Amino acid sequence: MYQEGGSRTKTISLHACVNLIGGKLIRGNGKQWINACNFGDYRRLQRNQVYFYTKQTSWERQLAAIRQVQPIAVVLPYSLKDSSLPSKVALIVVKDAYRAFWTLGKWNWQQYNPTVIGITGSSGKSTTTAMLAGMLKQKFSMVKTTGNLNTFKFR
């Protein structure tokens, strides 16, 4: 469930999140609660998020955003364990940050068991999505994608 600035998750403790994604908490408070995460979108990084590293963007840009915003935690691959992160930011290391993010996403999906509407076609999808979301939000709790994924690169 993608929302502006990252993905909302069911509230979970940092310690439970670390166990779920198969990581190791290097530093930080495992009792802290989290409910938002961000996979590599450093431009939309927010303080309340757990940030997952991506290979698709330079580490220097990601690190600069992490230093400026200081999110709750950062998830890095073991090979990148970086000691130059701000001391207030919890550090979680995993074998594969991409896989860890999707493991958390799958868990989150199972917590909500949402109804999903997919809109397909060769034209008018963004307009149809906006109109449908406008109608549905009057009666239902919902989220929708922001923008489009036309240029999204799967790894």
C-alpha positions as CSV (number, residue, x, y, z in Angstrom):
1,M,0.0,0.0,0.0
2,Y,1.9,3.0,-1.3
3,Q,1.2,6.4,0.0
4,E,3.0,9.7,-0.6
5,G,6.4,9.6,1.0
6,G,6.6,5.8,1.5
7,S,4.6,2.8,2.5
8,R,2.5,2.6,5.6
9,T,2.8,-0.6,7.6
10,K,0.8,-2.1,10.4
11,T,2.5,-0.9,13.6
12,I,5.3,-3.2,14.6
13,S,8.2,-3.0,17.0
14,L,11.6,-2.5,15.5
15,H,12.8,-5.7,17.1
16,A,9.9,-7.7,15.6
17,C,10.6,-6.1,12.2
18,V,14.2,-7.1,12.4
19,N,13.2,-10.7,13.2
20,L,10.7,-10.7,10.4
21,I,13.1,-9.6,7.7
22,G,15.9,-11.8,9.0
23,G,18.2,-8.9,9.9
24,K,20.5,-8.0,12.8
25,L,20.0,-4.9,14.8
26,I,23.5,-3.3,15.1
27,R,22.3,-0.3,17.1
28,G,19.1,1.3,18.1
29,N,16.1,0.7,20.3
30,G,14.3,-2.5,19.4
31,K,11.3,-1.5,21.5
32,Q,10.6,1.5,19.2
33,W,7.4,1.3,17.2
34,I,7.4,1.8,13.4
35,N,4.5,2.1,10.9
36,A,6.2,3.5,7.7
37,C,8.9,2.4,5.4
38,N,10.7,3.6,2.3
39,F,12.5,1.6,-0.3
40,G,15.2,3.7,-1.8
41,D,13.2,6.9,-2.4
42,Y,15.6,9.2,-0.7
43,R,13.8,12.3,-2.0
44,R,10.7,11.4,0.0
45,L,12.5,10.2,3.1
46,Q,10.7,11.2,6.3
47,R,11.8,11.0,9.9
48,N,9.1,8.4,10.9
49,Q,10.3,5.8,8.3
50,V,12.5,2.8,8.2
51,Y,14.7,3.4,5.1
52,F,15.7,0.4,2.9
53,Y,18.9,0.8,0.8
54,T,18.7,0.3,-2.9
55,K,21.4,-0.5,-5.4
56,Q,19.6,1.6,-8.0
57,T,20.7,5.0,-6.5
58,S,24.1,6.1,-5.5
59,W,24.9,5.5,-1.8
60,E,26.2,9.0,-1.4
61,R,22.8,10.5,-2.3
62,Q,21.0,8.1,0.0
63,L,23.5,8.8,2.8
64,A,23.1,12.5,2.4
65,A,19.3,12.2,2.8
66,I,19.6,9.9,5.8
67,R,22.0,12.4,7.5
68,Q,19.6,15.3,6.8
69,V,16.3,13.6,7.8
70,Q,17.5,11.0,10.3
71,P,14.8,8.3,9.9
72,I,14.0,5.8,12.6
73,A,16.2,3.2,11.1
74,V,18.2,2.2,8.0
75,V,18.3,-1.3,6.5
76,L,21.6,-2.0,4.8
77,P,23.2,-5.1,3.3
78,Y,26.0,-6.6,5.4
79,S,28.5,-5.6,2.7
80,L,27.6,-1.9,3.1
81,K,27.4,-1.6,6.9
82,D,28.2,2.1,7.2
83,S,29.5,3.6,10.4
84,S,29.0,7.2,9.1
85,L,25.2,7.1,9.7
86,P,23.9,9.5,12.4
87,S,24.1,7.9,15.8
88,K,20.3,8.5,16.4
89,V,19.4,6.3,13.5
90,A,19.0,2.6,14.2
91,L,21.0,0.3,11.9
92,I,19.8,-3.0,10.7
93,V,21.9,-5.2,8.5
94,V,20.5,-7.9,6.2
95,K,21.8,-10.1,3.4
96,D,19.5,-8.4,0.8
97,A,17.7,-5.1,1.5
98,Y,15.4,-5.6,-1.5
99,R,14.3,-9.0,-0.3
100,A,13.9,-7.7,3.2
101,F,11.6,-4.9,2.0
102,W,9.4,-7.2,0.2
103,T,9.3,-9.6,3.1
104,L,8.0,-6.8,5.3
105,G,5.6,-5.8,2.5
106,K,4.2,-9.4,2.3
107,W,3.7,-9.5,6.1
108,N,2.0,-6.1,5.9
109,W,-0.3,-7.2,3.1
110,Q,-1.3,-10.3,5.2
111,Q,-2.2,-8.0,8.2
112,Y,-4.8,-6.0,6.1
113,N,-6.1,-8.5,3.6
114,P,-7.2,-5.7,1.3
115,T,-9.6,-5.6,-1.6
116,V,-7.6,-4.6,-4.6
117,I,-8.9,-2.9,-7.8
118,G,-6.7,-3.0,-10.9
119,I,-7.3,-0.6,-13.8
120,T,-5.9,-1.6,-17.2
121,G,-6.1,-0.3,-20.7
122,S,-4.1,1.7,-23.2
123,S,-5.3,5.1,-22.1
124,G,-7.1,6.9,-19.3
125,K,-5.9,4.9,-16.4
126,S,-4.6,7.8,-14.3
127,T,-7.8,9.7,-14.8
128,T,-10.0,6.7,-14.1
129,T,-7.9,5.9,-11.0
130,A,-8.3,9.4,-9.6
131,M,-12.0,9.5,-10.2
132,L,-12.6,6.1,-8.7
133,A,-10.4,6.9,-5.7
134,G,-12.4,10.2,-5.2
135,M,-15.7,8.2,-5.1
136,L,-14.5,5.3,-2.9
137,K,-12.8,7.5,-0.3
138,Q,-16.2,8.9,0.6
139,K,-17.3,5.6,2.0
140,F,-14.2,3.4,2.5
141,S,-10.8,3.7,4.1
142,M,-8.4,3.4,1.2
143,V,-5.0,4.2,-0.3
144,K,-4.0,4.5,-3.9
145,T,-0.7,4.7,-5.8
146,T,0.8,8.2,-6.2
147,G,1.8,9.1,-9.7
148,N,2.4,6.1,-12.0
149,L,4.8,3.3,-12.3
150,N,5.5,3.7,-16.0
151,T,9.2,4.2,-15.4
152,F,9.6,1.8,-12.4
153,K,12.5,-0.5,-12.9
154,F,12.4,-4.0,-11.4
155,R,15.8,-5.3,-10.6
